[in-house]
Amino acid sequence: MLIGMLEIQRSLVDAIVAHARADHPDEACGVIAGPIGSDRPERLIPMVNAVRCPTLYEFDSMDLLRLYREMDDRDEVPVVIYHSHPATQAYPSITDITQASEPDAHYVVVSIRETGPAEGPFDFRSFRIVDGEVTEEAVHILE
Amino acid sequence: MSIEVRIPTILRPYTSGEKLVSAQGATLEEVMNDLEGNYPGIGERLIDESGLRRFINIYVNDEDVRFLDGLQSVIGENDSITILPAVAGG
């Protein structure tokens, strides 16, 4: 039984999966911003994976500053922080857990290990990561 | 001289939830020491024995201090400092 929940529009799920496929074999990463206090992911911002790697991701530091300034100006927070696992399961890695830095965000991991860049089944899961502790939550897709 | 410092969500427990605090100092290191004096515990989240922590970004105005002089970066009267943890993982 999962306690928390991420509610997210189908179009945003599709956009994240498309981003994961486009950046395959490297990890894709990004944010969905939403109004402060709403817990509602609204504005998808695909980010460049500055380390361009199949097993790691990191936002470029200047991109990060611009992103947070822009969210601040728009009274937004990062409701979702997403990244892809091109070849492994949709579960946070040790690195994901030790580097998680947004206690209020939904950490989405999408695995495309079955299909790689092609269309087909994927695994889309969401987690809270707080103080090194991972809690999976339900994903409710709004059609 | 009072410098404005923006604190990220994950470090706000140290600042009683404040997003914006003021600090004193003529270099980034002095500002960090002043922050630690006022908000004990915050310093070690930012700095370790080798310097600025790998997954912490600090900006003076619009510059990443790694492209300035790191902890020795000079801070002026009207500068503002932003702290952002890296968004990274594996």
gemmi code that builds the backbone of each chain (N, CA, C; Angstrom):
import gemmi

chains = {
    "A": [
        ("MET", (0.857, -1.194, 0.000), (0.000, 0.000, 0.000), (0.893, 1.245, 0.000)),
        ("LEU", (0.693, 2.098, -0.983), (1.490, 3.307, -1.074), (0.695, 4.461, -0.484)),
        ("ILE", (1.373, 5.269, 0.342), (0.650, 6.311, 1.075), (0.556, 7.605, 0.267)),
        ("GLY", (1.714, 8.109, -0.210), (1.701, 9.363, -0.958), (1.192, 9.156, -2.369)),
        ("MET", (1.036, 10.255, -3.084), (0.576, 10.130, -4.463), (1.075, 11.301, -5.306)),
        ("LEU", (1.426, 10.987, -6.546), (1.708, 12.013, -7.547), (0.546, 12.004, -8.531)),
        ("GLU", (-0.095, 13.150, -8.701), (-1.122, 13.293, -9.740), (-0.501, 14.080, -10.879)),
        ("ILE", (-0.567, 13.531, -12.080), (0.137, 14.151, -13.208), (-0.643, 13.927, -14.500)),
        ("GLN", (-0.651, 14.951, -15.343), (-1.339, 14.869, -16.637), (-0.658, 13.853, -17.553)),
        ("ARG", (-1.435, 13.139, -18.314), (-0.911, 12.165, -19.293), (0.094, 12.811, -20.250)),
        ("SER", (-0.195, 14.044, -20.683), (0.691, 14.702, -21.655), (2.096, 14.916, -21.070)),
        ("LEU", (2.168, 15.150, -19.750), (3.479, 15.349, -19.119), (4.237, 14.032, -19.000)),
        ("VAL", (3.498, 12.956, -18.702), (4.126, 11.625, -18.661), (4.705, 11.299, -20.037)),
        ("ASP", (3.890, 11.527, -21.074), (4.328, 11.230, -22.442), (5.570, 12.050, -22.808)),
        ("ALA", (5.579, 13.319, -22.368), (6.713, 14.191, -22.710), (7.994, 13.715, -22.016)),
        ("ILE", (7.873, 13.245, -20.779), (9.054, 12.734, -20.061), (9.589, 11.475, -20.742)),
        ("VAL", (8.674, 10.583, -21.130), (9.103, 9.341, -21.787), (9.759, 9.667, -23.132)),
        ("ALA", (9.183, 10.620, -23.854), (9.769, 11.021, -25.146), (11.166, 11.607, -24.945)),
        ("HIS", (11.337, 12.388, -23.876), (12.656, 12.962, -23.570), (13.656, 11.844, -23.251)),
        ("ALA", (13.206, 10.864, -22.468), (14.075, 9.728, -22.108), (14.546, 9.007, -23.370)),
        ("ARG", (13.606, 8.820, -24.322), (13.959, 8.094, -25.555), (14.894, 8.920, -26.430)),
        ("ALA", (14.625, 10.225, -26.487), (15.446, 11.099, -27.345), (16.893, 11.141, -26.859)),
        ("ASP", (17.084, 11.086, -25.538), (18.449, 11.205, -24.997), (19.140, 9.858, -24.819)),
        ("HIS", (18.427, 8.755, -25.088), (19.021, 7.432, -25.000), (20.259, 7.372, -25.880)),
        ("PRO", (21.399, 6.796, -25.482), (21.602, 5.961, -24.286), (21.951, 6.740, -23.013)),
        ("ASP", (22.033, 8.081, -23.091), (22.334, 8.845, -21.874), (21.073, 9.026, -21.044)),
        ("GLU", (21.265, 9.355, -19.789), (20.125, 9.674, -18.937), (19.567, 11.040, -19.342)),
        ("ALA", (18.243, 11.138, -19.341), (17.566, 12.421, -19.557), (17.126, 12.936, -18.191)),
        ("CYS", (17.022, 14.264, -18.048), (16.627, 14.808, -16.745), (15.881, 16.122, -16.930)),
        ("GLY", (15.119, 16.487, -15.931), (14.375, 17.740, -16.004), (13.493, 17.938, -14.799)),
        ("VAL", (12.653, 18.951, -14.912), (11.815, 19.389, -13.799), (10.414, 19.640, -14.328)),
        ("ILE", (9.401, 19.403, -13.497), (8.089, 19.979, -13.791), (7.777, 20.942, -12.649)),
        ("ALA", (7.704, 22.211, -13.004), (7.416, 23.241, -12.010), (5.913, 23.351, -11.813)),
        ("GLY", (5.533, 23.825, -10.648), (4.125, 24.078, -10.364), (4.018, 25.176, -9.319)),
        ("PRO", (2.820, 25.753, -9.167), (2.648, 26.842, -8.207), (3.024, 26.409, -6.783)),
        ("ILE", (3.654, 27.293, -6.041), (4.035, 27.032, -4.648), (2.815, 26.533, -3.872)),
        ("GLY", (3.001, 25.451, -3.153), (1.943, 24.954, -2.272), (0.872, 24.139, -2.968)),
        ("SER", (0.938, 24.027, -4.315), (-0.148, 23.359, -5.040), (0.077, 21.851, -5.171)),
        ("ASP", (1.361, 21.429, -5.163), (1.737, 20.041, -5.429), (1.231, 19.592, -6.804)),
        ("ARG", (1.065, 20.559, -7.718), (0.503, 20.277, -9.041), (1.556, 20.523, -10.121)),
        ("PRO", (2.086, 19.443, -10.732), (3.092, 19.653, -11.781), (2.449, 20.218, -13.038)),
        ("GLU", (2.959, 21.353, -13.531), (2.307, 22.023, -14.666), (3.239, 22.318, -15.822)),
        ("ARG", (4.432, 22.820, -15.524), (5.284, 23.361, -16.594), (6.545, 22.516, -16.702)),
        ("LEU", (6.611, 21.747, -17.802), (7.753, 20.844, -18.006), (8.963, 21.620, -18.518)),
        ("ILE", (10.097, 21.422, -17.841), (11.330, 22.068, -18.270), (12.393, 20.977, -18.444)),
        ("PRO", (12.563, 20.495, -19.701), (13.623, 19.503, -19.936), (14.974, 20.175, -19.719)),
        ("MET", (15.880, 19.509, -19.030), (17.203, 20.084, -18.769), (18.250, 19.279, -19.538)),
        ("VAL", (19.391, 19.929, -19.761), (20.519, 19.223, -20.373), (21.217, 18.412, -19.283)),
        ("ASN", (21.518, 17.158, -19.582), (22.344, 16.365, -18.670), (23.798, 16.756, -18.916)),
        ("ALA", (24.344, 17.582, -18.009), (25.669, 18.174, -18.246), (26.771, 17.128, -18.282)),
        ("VAL", (26.536, 15.955, -17.659), (27.586, 14.924, -17.678), (27.382, 13.921, -18.825)),
        ("ARG", (26.265, 14.046, -19.563), (25.987, 13.191, -20.733), (26.482, 11.760, -20.535)),
        ("CYS", (25.745, 11.035, -19.733), (26.245, 9.733, -19.294), (25.070, 8.767, -19.180)),
        ("PRO", (25.280, 7.482, -19.491), (24.190, 6.502, -19.368), (23.854, 6.137, -17.924)),
        ("THR", (24.722, 6.528, -16.968), (24.473, 6.111, -15.575), (24.472, 7.259, -14.579)),
        ("LEU", (24.602, 8.502, -15.060), (24.598, 9.657, -14.162), (23.875, 10.816, -14.832)),
        ("TYR", (23.349, 11.719, -13.999), (22.860, 12.979, -14.561), (23.209, 14.105, -13.608)),
        ("GLU", (23.341, 15.286, -14.161), (23.540, 16.483, -13.345), (23.150, 17.689, -14.174)),
        ("PHE", (22.374, 18.597, -13.568), (22.055, 19.847, -14.261), (23.322, 20.701, -14.286)),
        ("ASP", (23.559, 21.380, -15.386), (24.642, 22.344, -15.462), (24.411, 23.445, -14.425)),
        ("SER", (25.481, 23.917, -13.777), (25.296, 24.838, -12.646), (24.685, 26.171, -13.068)),
        ("MET", (25.000, 26.650, -14.263), (24.401, 27.917, -14.688), (22.943, 27.722, -15.115)),
        ("ASP", (22.661, 26.579, -15.745), (21.260, 26.254, -16.065), (20.435, 26.180, -14.783)),
        ("LEU", (21.054, 25.603, -13.746), (20.365, 25.440, -12.459), (19.994, 26.802, -11.863)),
        ("LEU", (20.951, 27.734, -11.919), (20.685, 29.076, -11.387), (19.549, 29.741, -12.157)),
        ("ARG", (19.605, 29.660, -13.494), (18.545, 30.271, -14.312), (17.193, 29.632, -14.008)),
        ("LEU", (17.178, 28.304, -13.885), (15.939, 27.580, -13.593), (15.318, 28.044, -12.269)),
        ("TYR", (16.125, 28.113, -11.225), (15.583, 28.487, -9.908), (15.169, 29.956, -9.871)),
        ("ARG", (15.908, 30.820, -10.572), (15.518, 32.242, -10.649), (14.156, 32.362, -11.335)),
        ("GLU", (14.013, 31.620, -12.429), (12.772, 31.692, -13.201), (11.595, 31.174, -12.373)),
        ("MET", (11.813, 30.046, -11.680), (10.731, 29.512, -10.841), (10.375, 30.502, -9.736)),
        ("ASP", (11.404, 31.113, -9.130), (11.166, 32.115, -8.087), (10.307, 33.263, -8.610)),
        ("ASP", (10.677, 33.762, -9.795), (9.955, 34.892, -10.390), (8.503, 34.539, -10.652)),
        ("ARG", (8.240, 33.251, -10.941), (6.883, 32.829, -11.275), (6.144, 32.212, -10.095)),
        ("ASP", (6.744, 32.328, -8.898), (6.154, 31.720, -7.691), (5.910, 30.225, -7.870)),
        ("GLU", (6.925, 29.567, -8.431), (6.845, 28.128, -8.647), (7.899, 27.409, -7.814)),
        ("VAL", (7.675, 26.111, -7.642), (8.674, 25.226, -7.045), (8.827, 24.011, -7.971)),
        ("PRO", (9.936, 23.263, -7.804), (10.074, 22.033, -8.588), (9.188, 20.945, -7.972)),
        ("VAL", (8.004, 20.752, -8.536), (7.072, 19.760, -7.988), (7.578, 18.353, -8.318)),
        ("VAL", (8.078, 18.192, -9.542), (8.642, 16.908, -9.969), (10.079, 17.133, -10.438)),
        ("ILE", (10.971, 16.247, -10.012), (12.322, 16.190, -10.593), (12.429, 14.808, -11.221)),
        ("TYR", (12.663, 14.777, -12.518), (12.661, 13.469, -13.183), (13.999, 13.159, -13.831)),
        ("HIS", (14.260, 11.871, -13.963), (15.375, 11.428, -14.804), (15.099, 10.019, -15.283)),
        ("SER", (15.851, 9.613, -16.293), (15.622, 8.294, -16.877), (16.716, 7.325, -16.453)),
        ("HIS", (16.342, 6.066, -16.424), (17.312, 4.977, -16.302), (17.247, 4.195, -17.618)),
        ("PRO", (18.210, 4.437, -18.506), (18.142, 3.801, -19.830), (18.251, 2.279, -19.772)),
        ("ALA", (18.963, 1.746, -18.779), (19.237, 0.303, -18.805), (18.962, -0.397, -17.481)),
        ("THR", (18.394, 0.330, -16.521), (18.133, -0.306, -15.216), (16.701, -0.002, -14.780)),
        ("GLN", (16.320, -0.592, -13.643), (14.942, -0.465, -13.179), (14.600, 0.979, -12.757)),
        ("ALA", (13.298, 1.247, -12.685), (12.814, 2.577, -12.315), (12.775, 2.706, -10.797)),
        ("TYR", (13.950, 2.654, -10.202), (14.053, 2.787, -8.745), (15.300, 3.619, -8.450)),
        ("PRO", (15.241, 4.515, -7.448), (16.392, 5.384, -7.189), (17.663, 4.585, -6.889)),
        ("SER", (18.757, 4.969, -7.533), (20.052, 4.343, -7.270), (20.617, 4.936, -5.976)),
        ("ILE", (21.709, 4.339, -5.503), (22.374, 4.883, -4.303), (22.734, 6.353, -4.535)),
        ("THR", (23.236, 6.646, -5.738), (23.603, 8.032, -6.062), (22.375, 8.942, -6.000)),
        ("ASP", (21.251, 8.455, -6.525), (20.023, 9.258, -6.465), (19.650, 9.575, -5.021)),
        ("ILE", (19.842, 8.595, -4.163), (19.415, 8.763, -2.769), (20.348, 9.719, -2.035)),
        ("THR", (21.670, 9.544, -2.240), (22.595, 10.397, -1.483), (22.575, 11.834, -2.002)),
        ("GLN", (22.196, 12.044, -3.273), (22.253, 13.398, -3.806), (20.900, 14.102, -3.857)),
        ("ALA", (19.860, 13.437, -3.426), (18.539, 14.081, -3.464), (18.540, 15.310, -2.569)),
        ("SER", (18.118, 16.445, -3.108), (18.263, 17.696, -2.364), (16.969, 18.503, -2.283)),
        ("GLU", (15.864, 17.938, -2.747), (14.583, 18.656, -2.665), (13.585, 17.791, -1.893)),
        ("PRO", (13.504, 18.003, -0.573), (12.661, 17.138, 0.254), (11.168, 17.216, -0.094)),
        ("ASP", (10.748, 18.297, -0.765), (9.324, 18.445, -1.082), (8.975, 17.961, -2.490)),
        ("ALA", (9.976, 17.528, -3.256), (9.714, 17.156, -4.653), (9.325, 15.685, -4.771)),
        ("HIS", (8.575, 15.401, -5.835), (8.346, 14.017, -6.253), (9.506, 13.654, -7.183)),
        ("TYR", (10.256, 12.644, -6.817), (11.350, 12.189, -7.686), (10.823, 11.100, -8.606)),
        ("VAL", (10.712, 11.432, -9.882), (10.217, 10.476, -10.867), (11.413, 9.806, -11.558)),
        ("VAL", (11.363, 8.484, -11.631), (12.369, 7.735, -12.388), (11.626, 6.956, -13.462)),
        ("VAL", (12.042, 7.138, -14.714), (11.409, 6.395, -15.803), (12.445, 5.453, -16.413)),
        ("SER", (12.091, 4.179, -16.468), (12.983, 3.196, -17.069), (12.495, 2.847, -18.469)),
        ("ILE", (13.436, 2.906, -19.425), (13.113, 2.501, -20.804), (13.999, 1.319, -21.189)),
        ("ARG", (14.356, 0.520, -20.173), (15.323, -0.558, -20.454), (14.767, -1.610, -21.408)),
        ("GLU", (13.440, -1.749, -21.466), (12.877, -2.780, -22.348), (13.001, -2.420, -23.820)),
        ("THR", (12.879, -1.121, -24.112), (12.764, -0.706, -25.517), (13.883, 0.203, -25.989)),
        ("GLY", (14.646, 0.792, -25.048), (15.637, 1.790, -25.461), (14.939, 2.956, -26.129)),
        ("PRO", (15.458, 3.425, -27.259), (14.883, 4.607, -27.888), (13.571, 4.332, -28.632)),
        ("ALA", (13.185, 3.061, -28.766), (11.991, 2.727, -29.554), (10.711, 2.904, -28.737)),
        ("GLU", (9.593, 2.957, -29.430), (8.284, 2.996, -28.761), (8.061, 1.674, -28.036)),
        ("GLY", (7.189, 1.696, -27.036), (6.879, 0.441, -26.355), (6.740, 0.649, -24.870)),
        ("PRO", (6.723, -0.448, -24.112), (6.468, -0.346, -22.680), (7.593, 0.374, -21.927)),
        ("PHE", (7.211, 1.108, -20.900), (8.184, 1.789, -20.036), (7.672, 1.663, -18.614)),
        ("ASP", (8.537, 2.013, -17.679), (8.146, 1.958, -16.274), (8.321, 3.355, -15.696)),
        ("PHE", (7.246, 3.914, -15.126), (7.222, 5.300, -14.648), (6.836, 5.263, -13.176)),
        ("ARG", (7.783, 5.581, -12.295), (7.503, 5.485, -10.865), (7.918, 6.762, -10.148)),
        ("SER", (7.295, 7.010, -8.999), (7.551, 8.251, -8.272), (7.897, 7.960, -6.811)),
        ("PHE", (8.808, 8.780, -6.269), (9.325, 8.555, -4.925), (9.504, 9.880, -4.198)),
        ("ARG", (9.429, 9.798, -2.869), (9.947, 10.869, -2.019), (11.304, 10.402, -1.532)),
        ("ILE", (12.257, 11.301, -1.517), (13.578, 10.945, -0.987), (13.955, 12.018, 0.039)),
        ("VAL", (13.900, 11.648, 1.307), (14.144, 12.604, 2.387), (15.131, 11.978, 3.371)),
        ("ASP", (16.227, 12.702, 3.649), (17.244, 12.231, 4.603), (17.682, 10.803, 4.310)),
        ("GLY", (17.896, 10.502, 3.049), (18.398, 9.183, 2.685), (17.354, 8.089, 2.687)),
        ("GLU", (16.115, 8.458, 2.926), (15.060, 7.444, 2.969), (14.140, 7.573, 1.752)),
        ("VAL", (13.907, 6.443, 1.079), (13.091, 6.429, -0.135), (11.706, 5.905, 0.190)),
        ("THR", (10.674, 6.625, -0.225), (9.308, 6.156, -0.056), (8.626, 6.208, -1.418)),
        ("GLU", (8.227, 5.049, -1.919), (7.524, 5.063, -3.196), (6.100, 5.563, -2.989)),
        ("GLU", (5.565, 6.219, -4.005), (4.191, 6.707, -3.916), (3.433, 6.290, -5.170)),
        ("ALA", (2.112, 6.311, -5.070), (1.281, 5.956, -6.218), (1.367, 7.058, -7.273)),
        ("VAL", (1.183, 6.675, -8.539), (1.134, 7.669, -9.613), (-0.278, 7.617, -10.203)),
        ("HIS", (-0.980, 8.734, -10.137), (-2.315, 8.830, -10.690), (-2.252, 9.694, -11.936)),
        ("ILE", (-2.480, 9.080, -13.085), (-2.370, 9.825, -14.339), (-3.727, 10.411, -14.709)),
        ("LEU", (-3.753, 11.718, -14.923), (-4.991, 12.425, -15.266), (-5.121, 12.464, -16.785)),
        ("GLU", (-6.227, 11.911, -17.294), (-6.400, 11.825, -18.760), (-6.994, 13.120, -19.308)),
    ],
    "B": [
        ("MET", (28.561, 45.864, 6.795), (28.158, 45.491, 5.434), (27.337, 44.219, 5.486)),
        ("SER", (26.169, 44.282, 4.927), (25.258, 43.150, 5.039), (25.011, 42.544, 3.662)),
        ("ILE", (25.239, 41.233, 3.577), (25.095, 40.519, 2.308), (23.837, 39.668, 2.377)),
        ("GLU", (23.074, 39.684, 1.296), (21.858, 38.868, 1.243), (22.215, 37.458, 0.742)),
        ("VAL", (21.747, 36.452, 1.478), (22.039, 35.067, 1.098), (20.732, 34.294, 0.948)),
        ("ARG", (20.560, 33.690, -0.217), (19.362, 32.862, -0.446), (19.648, 31.420, -0.044)),
        ("ILE", (18.755, 30.898, 0.789), (18.941, 29.576, 1.376), (18.007, 28.587, 0.671)),
        ("PRO", (18.525, 27.437, 0.215), (17.641, 26.465, -0.450), (16.760, 25.717, 0.559)),
        ("THR", (15.659, 25.186, 0.079), (14.683, 24.493, 0.930), (15.342, 23.524, 1.908)),
        ("ILE", (16.276, 22.721, 1.402), (16.826, 21.652, 2.229), (17.637, 22.183, 3.414)),
        ("LEU", (18.091, 23.438, 3.342), (18.873, 24.001, 4.457), (18.049, 24.948, 5.331)),
        ("ARG", (16.777, 25.134, 4.979), (15.965, 26.077, 5.766), (15.670, 25.620, 7.186)),
        ("PRO", (15.739, 24.315, 7.469), (15.612, 23.939, 8.888), (16.655, 24.645, 9.771)),
        ("TYR", (17.819, 25.001, 9.198), (18.846, 25.686, 9.992), (18.503, 27.156, 10.212)),
        ("THR", (17.700, 27.724, 9.324), (17.424, 29.170, 9.397), (15.984, 29.429, 9.838)),
        ("SER", (15.421, 28.509, 10.601), (14.025, 28.618, 11.062), (13.073, 28.842, 9.896)),
        ("GLY", (13.388, 28.255, 8.760), (12.492, 28.351, 7.613), (12.722, 29.558, 6.732)),
        ("GLU", (13.656, 30.440, 7.134), (13.893, 31.657, 6.338), (14.561, 31.315, 5.004)),
        ("LYS", (14.058, 31.964, 3.957), (14.570, 31.747, 2.611), (15.696, 32.732, 2.290)),
        ("LEU", (15.642, 33.857, 2.969), (16.590, 34.942, 2.712), (17.159, 35.382, 4.054)),
        ("VAL", (18.479, 35.317, 4.203), (19.079, 35.767, 5.459), (20.186, 36.762, 5.128)),
        ("SER", (20.648, 37.511, 6.133), (21.788, 38.384, 5.879), (23.007, 37.858, 6.605)),
        ("ALA", (24.146, 38.174, 6.020), (25.409, 37.748, 6.602), (26.443, 38.836, 6.349)),
        ("GLN", (27.578, 38.708, 7.048), (28.662, 39.679, 6.927), (29.884, 38.977, 6.370)),
        ("GLY", (30.734, 39.744, 5.697), (32.007, 39.183, 5.274), (32.512, 39.823, 3.999)),
        ("ALA", (33.838, 39.843, 3.855), (34.454, 40.445, 2.672), (34.876, 39.385, 1.662)),
        ("THR", (34.874, 38.109, 2.111), (35.122, 37.004, 1.179), (34.020, 35.978, 1.407)),
        ("LEU", (33.882, 35.058, 0.463), (32.861, 34.028, 0.621), (33.115, 33.206, 1.886)),
        ("GLU", (34.392, 32.941, 2.174), (34.713, 32.173, 3.378), (34.234, 32.896, 4.633)),
        ("GLU", (34.439, 34.204, 4.686), (33.980, 34.970, 5.856), (32.461, 34.939, 5.952)),
        ("VAL", (31.810, 35.028, 4.813), (30.342, 34.973, 4.814), (29.871, 33.602, 5.332)),
        ("MET", (30.547, 32.541, 4.882), (30.185, 31.188, 5.325), (30.395, 31.030, 6.832)),
        ("ASN", (31.502, 31.587, 7.336), (31.765, 31.520, 8.777), (30.719, 32.285, 9.570)),
        ("ASP", (30.307, 33.418, 9.022), (29.283, 34.219, 9.690), (27.948, 33.467, 9.709)),
        ("LEU", (27.639, 32.807, 8.600), (26.402, 32.001, 8.541), (26.440, 30.905, 9.606)),
        ("GLU", (27.575, 30.220, 9.686), (27.710, 29.142, 10.665), (27.545, 29.686, 12.091)),
        ("GLY", (28.065, 30.897, 12.334), (27.918, 31.515, 13.656), (26.458, 31.755, 14.014)),
        ("ASN", (25.686, 32.166, 13.022), (24.277, 32.477, 13.281), (23.365, 31.266, 13.170)),
        ("TYR", (23.758, 30.310, 12.350), (22.908, 29.135, 12.100), (23.757, 27.873, 12.234)),
        ("PRO", (24.091, 27.519, 13.470), (25.050, 26.428, 13.690), (24.630, 25.138, 12.974)),
        ("GLY", (25.610, 24.537, 12.296), (25.364, 23.283, 11.590), (25.284, 23.481, 10.094)),
        ("ILE", (24.956, 24.707, 9.669), (24.772, 24.930, 8.228), (26.121, 24.854, 7.497)),
        ("GLY", (27.205, 25.249, 8.196), (28.514, 25.317, 7.564), (28.980, 23.986, 7.013)),
        ("GLU", (28.809, 22.923, 7.810), (29.328, 21.628, 7.352), (28.489, 21.039, 6.232)),
        ("ARG", (27.299, 21.588, 6.016), (26.513, 21.141, 4.867), (27.031, 21.769, 3.566)),
        ("LEU", (27.832, 22.831, 3.725), (28.307, 23.581, 2.556), (29.775, 23.327, 2.258)),
        ("ILE", (30.532, 23.101, 3.323), (31.986, 23.045, 3.186), (32.510, 21.818, 3.912)),
        ("ASP", (33.490, 21.147, 3.296), (34.173, 20.080, 4.028), (35.664, 20.404, 4.053)),
        ("GLU", (36.481, 19.460, 4.499), (37.904, 19.784, 4.695), (38.586, 20.181, 3.381)),
        ("SER", (38.017, 19.728, 2.244), (38.664, 20.079, 0.978), (38.082, 21.356, 0.362)),
        ("GLY", (37.130, 21.972, 1.030), (36.561, 23.220, 0.493), (35.065, 23.082, 0.254)),
        ("LEU", (34.603, 23.804, -0.761), (33.182, 23.774, -1.097), (32.767, 22.346, -1.480)),
        ("ARG", (31.680, 21.869, -0.921), (31.260, 20.496, -1.207), (30.929, 20.323, -2.689)),
        ("ARG", (31.231, 19.147, -3.201), (31.091, 18.853, -4.628), (29.679, 19.136, -5.152)),
        ("PHE", (28.667, 18.782, -4.367), (27.302, 18.911, -4.884), (26.549, 20.114, -4.311)),
        ("ILE", (27.327, 21.123, -3.899), (26.734, 22.404, -3.507), (27.229, 23.464, -4.489)),
        ("ASN", (26.305, 24.243, -5.013), (26.683, 25.365, -5.871), (26.426, 26.658, -5.112)),
        ("ILE", (27.403, 27.548, -5.162), (27.216, 28.878, -4.581), (27.510, 29.901, -5.677)),
        ("TYR", (26.618, 30.870, -5.770), (26.744, 31.909, -6.795), (26.878, 33.264, -6.118)),
        ("VAL", (27.773, 34.091, -6.648), (27.809, 35.497, -6.261), (27.171, 36.240, -7.418)),
        ("ASN", (26.048, 36.861, -7.157), (25.225, 37.445, -8.230), (24.959, 36.349, -9.266)),
        ("ASP", (25.491, 36.514, -10.493), (25.206, 35.521, -11.531), (26.384, 34.596, -11.816)),
        ("GLU", (27.365, 34.576, -10.946), (28.571, 33.781, -11.208), (28.677, 32.615, -10.232)),
        ("ASP", (28.954, 31.448, -10.786), (29.273, 30.274, -9.973), (30.658, 30.526, -9.357)),
        ("VAL", (30.766, 30.404, -8.039), (32.063, 30.750, -7.407), (33.195, 29.833, -7.854)),
        ("ARG", (32.847, 28.664, -8.431), (33.924, 27.798, -8.961), (34.634, 28.462, -10.137)),
        ("PHE", (33.937, 29.407, -10.778), (34.561, 30.139, -11.881), (35.123, 31.472, -11.396)),
        ("LEU", (34.956, 31.760, -10.103), (35.603, 32.933, -9.500), (36.787, 32.397, -8.691)),
        ("ASP", (36.865, 32.764, -7.429), (37.998, 32.286, -6.619), (37.531, 31.371, -5.496)),
        ("GLY", (36.457, 30.645, -5.751), (35.972, 29.700, -4.736), (35.688, 30.410, -3.428)),
        ("LEU", (36.138, 29.827, -2.331), (35.871, 30.411, -1.011), (36.591, 31.744, -0.816)),
        ("GLN", (37.613, 31.993, -1.641), (38.340, 33.274, -1.514), (37.702, 34.374, -2.362)),
        ("SER", (36.596, 34.062, -3.040), (35.939, 35.078, -3.866), (35.615, 36.310, -3.025)),
        ("VAL", (35.900, 37.464, -3.608), (35.660, 38.727, -2.903), (34.183, 39.093, -2.991)),
        ("ILE", (33.635, 39.481, -1.866), (32.222, 39.840, -1.809), (32.114, 41.343, -1.563)),
        ("GLY", (31.338, 41.999, -2.409), (31.165, 43.442, -2.263), (29.830, 43.779, -1.615)),
        ("GLU", (29.681, 45.042, -1.337), (28.549, 45.532, -0.560), (27.192, 45.183, -1.159)),
        ("ASN", (27.100, 45.296, -2.474), (25.783, 45.085, -3.085), (25.618, 43.704, -3.712)),
        ("ASP", (26.540, 42.817, -3.380), (26.455, 41.467, -3.947), (25.383, 40.653, -3.220)),
        ("SER", (24.827, 39.708, -3.963), (23.944, 38.766, -3.288), (24.443, 37.359, -3.584)),
        ("ILE", (24.223, 36.499, -2.629), (24.742, 35.127, -2.715), (23.558, 34.170, -2.785)),
        ("THR", (23.655, 33.203, -3.690), (22.617, 32.178, -3.815), (23.266, 30.822, -3.595)),
        ("ILE", (22.656, 30.012, -2.743), (23.137, 28.646, -2.516), (22.122, 27.696, -3.140)),
        ("LEU", (22.590, 26.801, -3.994), (21.705, 25.797, -4.592), (22.398, 24.439, -4.577)),
        ("PRO", (21.778, 23.442, -3.991), (22.354, 22.110, -4.107), (22.250, 21.644, -5.559)),
        ("ALA", (23.229, 20.881, -6.006), (23.172, 20.330, -7.359), (21.933, 19.465, -7.495)),
        ("VAL", (21.348, 19.464, -8.688), (20.323, 18.471, -8.987), (21.035, 17.409, -9.810)),
        ("ALA", (21.244, 16.256, -9.177), (22.103, 15.239, -9.765), (21.751, 13.885, -9.205)),
        ("GLY", (22.176, 12.860, -9.892), (21.936, 11.502, -9.422), (22.508, 10.523, -10.415)),
        ("GLY", (22.041, 9.292, -10.306), (22.613, 8.278, -11.181), (21.556, 7.402, -11.795)),
    ],
}
model = gemmi.Model(1)
for chain_id, residues in chains.items():
    chain = gemmi.Chain(chain_id)
    for i, (resn, *xyz) in enumerate(residues, 1):
        res = gemmi.Residue()
        res.name, res.seqid = resn, gemmi.SeqId(i, " ")
        for name, pos in zip(("N", "CA", "C"), xyz):
            atom = gemmi.Atom()
            atom.name, atom.element = name, gemmi.Element(name[0])
            atom.pos, atom.b_iso = gemmi.Position(*pos), 0.0
            res.add_atom(atom)
        chain.add_residue(res)
    model.add_chain(chain)
structure = gemmi.Structure()
structure.add_model(model)
structure.setup_entities()
